[in-house]
Each structure stands twice: as structure tokens, then as C-alpha cells.
Amino acid sequence: MKWLSRAFRWFTNGFLKIFGDIKIFPFPLFLLYSPRGYRVKGEDVREVIHHVKPGDILIRGYINYLDGYFIPGYFSHAGLYLGEVTEEDRMHLRSEKGHDYFRTGKQMVAHAMAEGVFMEDVLNFCRCDHMIILRPHAELRAHPNDPKVNYKYLNQGETDIAKQLLDGKTLSYDTVFPLVFQAALEKLGESYDFQFNFSNFNDLSCTEYVYYCLKSLEPYHGLKPRKKNYILFSKSVLLPDQFLNPYFEIVWQSRSVDNKKLGKSLQKIVKKEGGVKETNAIPQQFKL
């Protein structure tokens, strides 16, 4: 009967191993088996804390999340790293609701999710399956395609920056960042834009929010919403993958990023975008 005892031990050990990785949600009743957890691990997060700087763009993605099947591209979310936020920074808030979402901390990220535009510690933002840190170049020059700028939503300081870039001047990102920081805080508490309407900034999706914060730098980065086809409709949107272009340096990426899959996604974007040579549009490590 030893074989029966060994079989029983093998079965119970295997069952308990699986049992420990099952999550239960009481209402509505739902079971989820997730043995690996998030693929961005502790050693990755330590590297993020070491490398990230104020003004960096963080893009992340998940494996087997439902929304990932509806958002084209490899990544599904974007946020802006603000760095240290203190009580003195409350003066940038525009609405009373913004005070409910305002947080202080040493390493804060601002981003838009279903709850709206809010702030949280970078440690919380890192709870994902793959992630990349992007950074505008230290010196900013106008995009070679000389994009038109919509001055409607730019304040005086942002207008001056856009005009200087269009006039051919070189600007330091460090000197521009205070206006980016201000733009990020003034939209705290705004509702999420479930319609992905880039014609105004009353409500904001995640990429729309980052785009809003960097709107004065449009002559530099040249980012524009592009028409994308979904299952039943088409929309002009800005995908998180579109931030992976020559105007943002890849500072760090998690070990879990699949370069081959990401390269395929970027190739699709380049082919549909047109106007940018493919050899320059895709970062070297993602070229197939």
C-alpha cells in the first residue's frame, strides 16, 4: 500500500500548491487561479526607484486582463512620474475635487484610470506584468515634420515654450518640467474619458492625460491621436505604444517585456502612421 500512500501525498501536495494560488471574490462569486502573480518583481521595482526621474513617462501592461484584449498594442496604460510632491504644491489644484485626490510623497505618479485622475506612490504603480520608463531628451528641439500646435488649451507659459521650439530654439527639459508638473496637478480629480474624446480635455483617458501634461512640447514629440479600428467602431486615440518613438529615451524596461511581441506591435503602428521612416521609428532592441 506504499504506492497508494505516495499517490495520496502527491495528490494532496499538488492540490494544496494550486489551492494556495486561488483567489476568491465573494460578490459576485468568482474564482481566479494566478500562480505567478505580477511579473514585475521586487528586484525590478528596486531598479525603477533607482532610475526614475521627475518628468519620466511610465507605460505598463498586464497579461490576461480583459481590457488588454480591447486596447491595441503591447502596453495598455501610461502615467507621468512627478517625483516629490509636497503640501506647497496644492496651489496648482484647480478644483475642489482635486484636493480629494491630492497626495504628498517622495516618489509620486499621476495617472488616469476608471476612478479619474489621481496620484499614488510609484511602488503601487509598479504592480503590473511589464513596464518601461521613458524620458524626453535632455535638450528639446522641434520635430522635423514641423507639426501644427493647437494653442487653445495652452497657458501663457506653455505657449511661449511651443513658440520657442517652433522658432528653432533648443530648450532644456529640466527648465520646462515645472510647467509639465503644474499641468499634471491642475487636472487631479477630473473624470475618466470613457469616450476617448481627444477634441477637449474635460475628461481624460490615461494617454490623453500624459498628452495634456506634455502639450506644450508637441513641436518636439509630434504625438497626435491616430484613427484606430476596434471591434464595432473606430476612434482617434493615442496608444501607450506610441510613446515608444525616437523622441523618448528608453531608460529602463522590466525583464518581463517580450521584445519580439512589442516589436510586432510597433511595426503595425509605423505602417499605419506613415510619414516616419521605419528605421528611425522603432527602438533598436524591438526591431525584428
C-alpha positions as a Python dict, from the first residue, in 0.01 Angstrom:
ca = {
    (1, 'M'): (0, 0, 0),
    (2, 'K'): (305, 228, -9),
    (3, 'W'): (222, 329, -366),
    (4, 'L'): (-123, 437, -251),
    (5, 'S'): (26, 645, 28),
    (6, 'R'): (273, 807, -213),
    (7, 'A'): (-3, 877, -462),
    (8, 'F'): (-218, 1034, -191),
    (9, 'R'): (76, 1251, -75),
    (10, 'W'): (150, 1356, -435),
    (11, 'F'): (-216, 1445, -489),
    (12, 'T'): (-255, 1643, -164),
    (13, 'N'): (74, 1831, -215),
    (14, 'G'): (-23, 1922, -571),
    (15, 'F'): (-373, 2024, -467),
    (16, 'L'): (-251, 2243, -180),
    (17, 'K'): (5, 2406, -410),
    (18, 'I'): (-272, 2505, -652),
    (19, 'F'): (-512, 2585, -367),
    (20, 'G'): (-271, 2847, -231),
    (21, 'D'): (-279, 3039, -560),
    (22, 'I'): (-658, 3065, -592),
    (23, 'K'): (-824, 3397, -519),
    (24, 'I'): (-1193, 3415, -430),
    (25, 'F'): (-1419, 3717, -477),
    (26, 'P'): (-1736, 3675, -266),
    (27, 'F'): (-1962, 3910, -462),
    (28, 'P'): (-2018, 3828, -734),
    (29, 'L'): (-1878, 3482, -666),
    (30, 'F'): (-1569, 3440, -877),
    (31, 'L'): (-1256, 3226, -856),
    (32, 'L'): (-921, 3321, -1008),
    (33, 'Y'): (-615, 3098, -1035),
    (34, 'S'): (-299, 3309, -1059),
    (35, 'P'): (16, 3116, -964),
    (36, 'R'): (272, 3371, -1086),
    (37, 'G'): (128, 3700, -962),
    (38, 'Y'): (259, 4019, -1117),
    (39, 'R'): (566, 3963, -1337),
    (40, 'V'): (731, 4290, -1237),
    (41, 'K'): (910, 4165, -926),
    (42, 'G'): (1085, 4320, -629),
    (43, 'E'): (1424, 4344, -799),
    (44, 'D'): (1257, 4527, -1088),
    (45, 'V'): (1093, 4776, -854),
    (46, 'R'): (1426, 4849, -684),
    (47, 'E'): (1571, 4933, -1025),
    (48, 'V'): (1274, 5158, -1104),
    (49, 'I'): (1330, 5357, -785),
    (50, 'H'): (1697, 5396, -877),
    (51, 'H'): (1646, 5504, -1239),
    (52, 'V'): (1321, 5706, -1248),
    (53, 'K'): (1334, 6087, -1256),
    (54, 'P'): (1066, 6359, -1243),
    (55, 'G'): (908, 6403, -1585),
    (56, 'D'): (953, 6042, -1694),
    (57, 'I'): (668, 5862, -1867),
    (58, 'L'): (582, 5518, -1733),
    (59, 'I'): (400, 5273, -1959),
    (60, 'R'): (283, 4938, -1831),
    (61, 'G'): (80, 4636, -1931),
    (62, 'Y'): (-84, 4324, -1794),
    (63, 'I'): (-121, 3966, -1903),
    (64, 'N'): (-470, 3815, -1925),
    (65, 'Y'): (-654, 4131, -1817),
    (66, 'L'): (-976, 4174, -2011),
    (67, 'D'): (-914, 4534, -2121),
    (68, 'G'): (-583, 4428, -2274),
    (69, 'Y'): (-772, 4239, -2543),
    (70, 'F'): (-955, 4556, -2648),
    (71, 'I'): (-664, 4805, -2636),
    (72, 'P'): (-445, 4771, -2947),
    (73, 'G'): (-73, 4734, -2885),
    (74, 'Y'): (153, 4574, -2628),
    (75, 'F'): (109, 4821, -2341),
    (76, 'S'): (-229, 4930, -2203),
    (77, 'H'): (-160, 5218, -1964),
    (78, 'A'): (55, 5530, -1921),
    (79, 'G'): (137, 5762, -1632),
    (80, 'L'): (363, 6057, -1550),
    (81, 'Y'): (625, 6040, -1277),
    (82, 'L'): (623, 6362, -1071),
    (83, 'G'): (885, 6284, -809),
    (84, 'E'): (841, 6456, -474),
    (85, 'V'): (507, 6627, -409),
    (86, 'T'): (466, 6848, -101),
    (87, 'E'): (181, 7042, 60),
    (88, 'E'): (307, 7358, -111),
    (89, 'D'): (209, 7204, -444),
    (90, 'R'): (-162, 7225, -358),
    (91, 'M'): (-163, 7573, -506),
    (92, 'H'): (-165, 7416, -855),
    (93, 'L'): (-502, 7246, -799),
    (94, 'R'): (-791, 7390, -997),
    (95, 'S'): (-1093, 7216, -846),
    (96, 'E'): (-1219, 7125, -501),
    (97, 'K'): (-1237, 6763, -610),
    (98, 'G'): (-866, 6776, -681),
    (99, 'H'): (-796, 6807, -308),
    (100, 'D'): (-955, 6465, -252),
    (101, 'Y'): (-706, 6308, -494),
    (102, 'F'): (-400, 6508, -389),
    (103, 'R'): (-128, 6310, -211),
    (104, 'T'): (215, 6403, -85),
    (105, 'G'): (514, 6174, -111),
    (106, 'K'): (874, 6133, -222),
    (107, 'Q'): (808, 5936, -542),
    (108, 'M'): (463, 6005, -681),
    (109, 'V'): (300, 5908, -1010),
    (110, 'A'): (-5, 6083, -1158),
    (111, 'H'): (-229, 5896, -1399),
    (112, 'A'): (-589, 5847, -1510),
    (113, 'M'): (-790, 5530, -1452),
    (114, 'A'): (-1159, 5450, -1425),
    (115, 'E'): (-1172, 5638, -1093),
    (116, 'G'): (-1041, 5952, -1265),
    (117, 'V'): (-709, 6139, -1245),
    (118, 'F'): (-526, 6063, -921),
    (119, 'M'): (-183, 6023, -762),
    (120, 'E'): (-14, 5728, -596),
    (121, 'D'): (328, 5607, -489),
    (122, 'V'): (545, 5464, -766),
    (123, 'L'): (556, 5135, -571),
    (124, 'N'): (183, 5092, -631),
    (125, 'F'): (216, 5182, -999),
    (126, 'C'): (474, 4905, -1044),
    (127, 'R'): (217, 4633, -970),
    (128, 'C'): (196, 4510, -1327),
    (129, 'D'): (331, 4245, -1564),
    (130, 'H'): (560, 4456, -1782),
    (131, 'M'): (676, 4815, -1771),
    (132, 'I'): (907, 5068, -1939),
    (133, 'I'): (1044, 5406, -1824),
    (134, 'L'): (1065, 5670, -2099),
    (135, 'R'): (1234, 6008, -2080),
    (136, 'P'): (1232, 6309, -2316),
    (137, 'H'): (1580, 6404, -2428),
    (138, 'A'): (1767, 6650, -2210),
    (139, 'E'): (1769, 6901, -2495),
    (140, 'L'): (1446, 6957, -2686),
    (141, 'R'): (1427, 7064, -3049),
    (142, 'A'): (1129, 7092, -3281),
    (143, 'H'): (1005, 6778, -3458),
    (144, 'P'): (1136, 6768, -3819),
    (145, 'N'): (782, 6738, -3955),
    (146, 'D'): (704, 7082, -3804),
    (147, 'P'): (365, 6991, -3652),
    (148, 'K'): (91, 7245, -3607),
    (149, 'V'): (15, 7336, -3248),
    (150, 'N'): (-331, 7386, -3104),
    (151, 'Y'): (-283, 7685, -2873),
    (152, 'K'): (-640, 7670, -2743),
    (153, 'Y'): (-554, 7475, -2427),
    (154, 'L'): (-207, 7623, -2365),
    (155, 'N'): (-148, 7881, -2093),
    (156, 'Q'): (94, 8168, -2149),
    (157, 'G'): (400, 7979, -2027),
    (158, 'E'): (318, 7676, -2242),
    (159, 'T'): (252, 7897, -2543),
    (160, 'D'): (596, 8055, -2503),
    (161, 'I'): (759, 7711, -2494),
    (162, 'A'): (579, 7590, -2805),
    (163, 'K'): (665, 7908, -2997),
    (164, 'Q'): (1031, 7891, -2897),
    (165, 'L'): (1054, 7533, -3022),
    (166, 'L'): (884, 7625, -3349),
    (167, 'D'): (1129, 7915, -3386),
    (168, 'G'): (1414, 7664, -3384),
    (169, 'K'): (1536, 7720, -3030),
    (170, 'T'): (1674, 7439, -2812),
    (171, 'L'): (1518, 7407, -2467),
    (172, 'S'): (1621, 7207, -2162),
    (173, 'Y'): (1361, 6959, -2037),
    (174, 'D'): (1460, 7042, -1680),
    (175, 'T'): (1357, 7404, -1732),
    (176, 'V'): (1030, 7302, -1897),
    (177, 'F'): (930, 7038, -1642),
    (178, 'P'): (782, 7282, -1383),
    (179, 'L'): (504, 7363, -1632),
    (180, 'V'): (453, 6992, -1702),
    (181, 'F'): (430, 6934, -1325),
    (182, 'Q'): (176, 7216, -1290),
    (183, 'A'): (-36, 7080, -1575),
    (184, 'A'): (-38, 6736, -1411),
    (185, 'L'): (-166, 6868, -1077),
    (186, 'E'): (-428, 7103, -1219),
    (187, 'K'): (-618, 6806, -1365),
    (188, 'L'): (-634, 6599, -1046),
    (189, 'G'): (-987, 6481, -977),
    (190, 'E'): (-1106, 6503, -1338),
    (191, 'S'): (-1326, 6216, -1457),
    (192, 'Y'): (-1201, 5940, -1684),
    (193, 'D'): (-1276, 5983, -2054),
    (194, 'F'): (-1451, 5658, -2146),
    (195, 'Q'): (-1534, 5804, -2488),
    (196, 'F'): (-1163, 5871, -2566),
    (197, 'N'): (-1253, 6214, -2697),
    (198, 'F'): (-930, 6400, -2776),
    (199, 'S'): (-1113, 6709, -2903),
    (200, 'N'): (-1119, 6851, -2548),
    (201, 'F'): (-961, 6784, -2207),
    (202, 'N'): (-1271, 6795, -1987),
    (203, 'D'): (-1235, 6424, -1912),
    (204, 'L'): (-910, 6234, -1959),
    (205, 'S'): (-802, 5882, -2052),
    (206, 'C'): (-455, 5770, -1942),
    (207, 'T'): (-266, 5864, -2260),
    (208, 'E'): (-482, 6173, -2304),
    (209, 'Y'): (-371, 6288, -1958),
    (210, 'V'): (1, 6241, -2032),
    (211, 'Y'): (-51, 6412, -2368),
    (212, 'Y'): (-220, 6703, -2189),
    (213, 'C'): (72, 6742, -1948),
    (214, 'L'): (319, 6748, -2240),
    (215, 'K'): (105, 6954, -2476),
    (216, 'S'): (348, 7249, -2484),
    (217, 'L'): (614, 7009, -2618),
    (218, 'E'): (409, 6900, -2919),
    (219, 'P'): (656, 7064, -3160),
    (220, 'Y'): (919, 6832, -3006),
    (221, 'H'): (746, 6495, -2969),
    (222, 'G'): (497, 6527, -3256),
    (223, 'L'): (247, 6295, -3089),
    (224, 'K'): (-104, 6304, -3231),
    (225, 'P'): (-414, 6089, -3183),
    (226, 'R'): (-448, 5845, -3472),
    (227, 'K'): (-754, 5664, -3602),
    (228, 'K'): (-772, 5308, -3469),
    (229, 'N'): (-1020, 5037, -3560),
    (230, 'Y'): (-1191, 4849, -3280),
    (231, 'I'): (-1442, 4564, -3297),
    (232, 'L'): (-1754, 4770, -3368),
    (233, 'F'): (-1622, 5123, -3421),
    (234, 'S'): (-1317, 5339, -3493),
    (235, 'K'): (-1170, 5619, -3280),
    (236, 'S'): (-886, 5867, -3295),
    (237, 'V'): (-675, 5778, -2992),
    (238, 'L'): (-319, 5785, -2864),
    (239, 'L'): (-190, 5439, -2771),
    (240, 'P'): (66, 5383, -2492),
    (241, 'D'): (291, 5213, -2751),
    (242, 'Q'): (310, 5540, -2948),
    (243, 'F'): (532, 5690, -2677),
    (244, 'L'): (798, 5443, -2792),
    (245, 'N'): (943, 5671, -3055),
    (246, 'P'): (1279, 5843, -3118),
    (247, 'Y'): (1183, 6145, -2904),
    (248, 'F'): (1165, 5948, -2578),
    (249, 'E'): (1467, 5761, -2447),
    (250, 'I'): (1414, 5414, -2301),
    (251, 'V'): (1572, 5445, -1956),
    (252, 'W'): (1468, 5107, -1821),
    (253, 'Q'): (1247, 4812, -1903),
    (254, 'S'): (1135, 4518, -1691),
    (255, 'R'): (1281, 4175, -1758),
    (256, 'S'): (931, 4054, -1842),
    (257, 'V'): (898, 4271, -2156),
    (258, 'D'): (877, 4049, -2464),
    (259, 'N'): (1084, 4245, -2717),
    (260, 'K'): (960, 4035, -3008),
    (261, 'K'): (590, 4090, -2934),
    (262, 'L'): (648, 4459, -2867),
    (263, 'G'): (841, 4490, -3194),
    (264, 'K'): (546, 4347, -3388),
    (265, 'S'): (313, 4597, -3224),
    (266, 'L'): (541, 4889, -3310),
    (267, 'Q'): (573, 4772, -3670),
    (268, 'K'): (195, 4782, -3706),
    (269, 'I'): (186, 5137, -3570),
    (270, 'V'): (460, 5257, -3802),
    (271, 'K'): (296, 5106, -4109),
    (272, 'K'): (-39, 5268, -4028),
    (273, 'E'): (109, 5604, -3925),
    (274, 'G'): (317, 5670, -4234),
    (275, 'G'): (535, 5977, -4268),
    (276, 'V'): (809, 5839, -4043),
    (277, 'K'): (1084, 5614, -4173),
    (278, 'E'): (1056, 5274, -4010),
    (279, 'T'): (1431, 5254, -3946),
    (280, 'N'): (1408, 5552, -3713),
    (281, 'A'): (1064, 5496, -3561),
    (282, 'I'): (1131, 5168, -3380),
    (283, 'P'): (1391, 5147, -3100),
    (284, 'Q'): (1677, 4913, -3191),
    (285, 'Q'): (1604, 4643, -2931),
    (286, 'F'): (1250, 4598, -3064),
    (287, 'K'): (1335, 4565, -3433),
    (288, 'L'): (1259, 4221, -3574),
}
